């Protein structure tokens, strides 16, 4: 398969770029021996919150492209900390009802082993591609140690349009659940 080069790279925390609010595909890729789980959490303009996470988690749902929240996860890759061409994909078909969307990953391997490792020890990255094929790359480069990475945020609060922001923020699970809209579903 031919790998397309991203048009824009948001290399540093805080870097941002305007994006289309029609359809997006977010792809988490990595090859190291670790089980990373792609997750998306949101706060809608009407106040509703929620998330789309692997159905392997209690209360998890892969979502739907045909009904609210119009977000769907492909499934779980890298199970058992298996290295190789691992990839998890989230598709979003409608963003105009969303105020904020958070693209996150949980390091299931290290969280299960109660081990803190920095995400830059792995070769993960997220590519966000719009319906025109334009793509933005966000490397998973945070050096802080922890189990959850808030990789990027889609801020759709401005009348000027949606903006994708490199967050690369590492938090513990408790802080994550308390600070990201919709992440409470992980508390079971």
Order of alpha helices (4+ residues) and beta strands (2+ residues): beta-beta-beta-beta-beta-beta-beta-beta-beta-alpha-beta-beta-beta-beta-beta-beta-alpha
